[in-house]
């Protein structure tokens, strides 16, 4: 399946844009997506945290990804 990924902040910088298409096997989970992202873009492995949202809700590593899901990479957030 081909999924569309949206990215913000440093995640956008790592990807080289705010949106990419990424192939994943049918039935892949969020954890498998994170592993694929770290493999293709090693800078993701260096981040303190990396969260994924599916359809506007934070997802756990065991959540399955469907081709129609809105997938968003949420980079580490700092503030003051």
C-alpha positions as a Markdown table, in Angstrom:
| # | Residue | x | y | z |
|---|---|---|---|---|
| 1 | Unk | 0.0 | 0.0 | 0.0 |
| 2 | Unk | 1.1 | 3.6 | -0.5 |
| 3 | Unk | 0.5 | 6.0 | 2.3 |
| 4 | Unk | 0.7 | 9.8 | 2.3 |
| 5 | Unk | 2.6 | 11.2 | 5.3 |
| 6 | Unk | 2.5 | 14.8 | 6.5 |
| 7 | Unk | 5.4 | 16.3 | 8.5 |
| 8 | Unk | 6.0 | 19.4 | 10.5 |
| 9 | Unk | 9.0 | 21.1 | 12.2 |
| 10 | Unk | 12.2 | 19.1 | 12.1 |
| 11 | Unk | 10.4 | 16.1 | 10.6 |
| 12 | Unk | 9.7 | 18.2 | 7.5 |
| 13 | Unk | 13.3 | 19.2 | 7.3 |
| 14 | Unk | 14.5 | 15.5 | 7.6 |
| 15 | Unk | 12.0 | 14.5 | 4.8 |
| 16 | Unk | 12.9 | 17.5 | 2.6 |
| 17 | Unk | 9.3 | 18.6 | 2.4 |
| 18 | Unk | 6.0 | 18.6 | 4.2 |
| 19 | Unk | 4.5 | 15.6 | 2.5 |
| 20 | Unk | 5.8 | 12.3 | 1.1 |
| 21 | Unk | 4.4 | 9.1 | -0.3 |
| 22 | Unk | 5.8 | 5.9 | 1.3 |
| 23 | Unk | 5.1 | 2.3 | 0.3 |
| 24 | Unk | 4.4 | -0.1 | 3.2 |
| 25 | Unk | 3.2 | -3.7 | 3.2 |
| 26 | Unk | -0.6 | -4.2 | 3.8 |
| 27 | Unk | -1.4 | -4.4 | 7.5 |
| 28 | Unk | 1.7 | -2.5 | 8.6 |
| 29 | Unk | 1.6 | -0.9 | 12.1 |
| 30 | Unk | 2.8 | 2.4 | 13.3 |
| 31 | Unk | 5.8 | 0.8 | 14.8 |
| 32 | Unk | 6.7 | -0.7 | 11.4 |
| 33 | Unk | 6.3 | 2.7 | 9.9 |
| 34 | Unk | 8.7 | 4.3 | 12.4 |
| 35 | Unk | 11.2 | 1.5 | 11.7 |
| 36 | Unk | 10.9 | 2.2 | 7.9 |
| 37 | Unk | 11.3 | 5.9 | 8.4 |
| 38 | Unk | 14.4 | 5.4 | 10.5 |
| 39 | Unk | 15.8 | 3.1 | 7.9 |
| 40 | Unk | 15.2 | 5.4 | 5.0 |
| 41 | Unk | 15.9 | 8.6 | 6.9 |
| 42 | Unk | 18.5 | 7.8 | 9.6 |
| 43 | Unk | 18.1 | 11.3 | 11.2 |
| 44 | Unk | 14.8 | 10.2 | 12.7 |
| 45 | Unk | 16.6 | 7.7 | 14.9 |
| 46 | Unk | 18.5 | 10.6 | 16.4 |
| 47 | Unk | 15.4 | 12.4 | 17.6 |
| 48 | Unk | 14.5 | 12.3 | 21.3 |
| 49 | Unk | 11.0 | 11.2 | 20.4 |
| 50 | Unk | 8.9 | 10.5 | 17.4 |
| 51 | Unk | 5.1 | 10.3 | 17.5 |
| 52 | Unk | 2.7 | 9.4 | 14.8 |
| 53 | Unk | -0.9 | 10.5 | 14.6 |
| 54 | Unk | -3.6 | 8.7 | 12.6 |
| 55 | Unk | -6.6 | 10.7 | 11.7 |
| 56 | Unk | -6.0 | 13.4 | 14.3 |
| 57 | Unk | -5.3 | 11.1 | 17.2 |
| 58 | Unk | -2.0 | 10.0 | 18.6 |
| 59 | Unk | -1.3 | 6.4 | 17.7 |
| 60 | Unk | 0.5 | 3.6 | 19.5 |
| 61 | Unk | 3.2 | 1.4 | 17.8 |
| 62 | Unk | 0.7 | -1.5 | 17.6 |
| 63 | Unk | -2.0 | 0.4 | 15.8 |
| 64 | Unk | -2.5 | -0.7 | 12.2 |
| 65 | Unk | -2.3 | 1.8 | 9.3 |
| 66 | Unk | -5.0 | 1.7 | 6.6 |
| 67 | Unk | -4.3 | 3.2 | 3.1 |
| 68 | Unk | -7.0 | 5.9 | 3.7 |
| 69 | Unk | -5.5 | 7.1 | 7.1 |
| 70 | Unk | -4.2 | 10.6 | 7.5 |
| 71 | Unk | -0.7 | 9.9 | 8.8 |
| 72 | Unk | 1.2 | 12.8 | 10.5 |
| 73 | Unk | 4.7 | 12.7 | 12.0 |
| 74 | Unk | 4.8 | 14.7 | 15.2 |
| 75 | Unk | 8.4 | 15.7 | 16.0 |
| 76 | Unk | 9.6 | 16.5 | 19.6 |
| 77 | Unk | 8.2 | 19.7 | 20.9 |
| 78 | Unk | 9.9 | 22.2 | 23.1 |
| 79 | Unk | 8.7 | 25.4 | 24.6 |
| 80 | Unk | 9.0 | 27.7 | 27.4 |
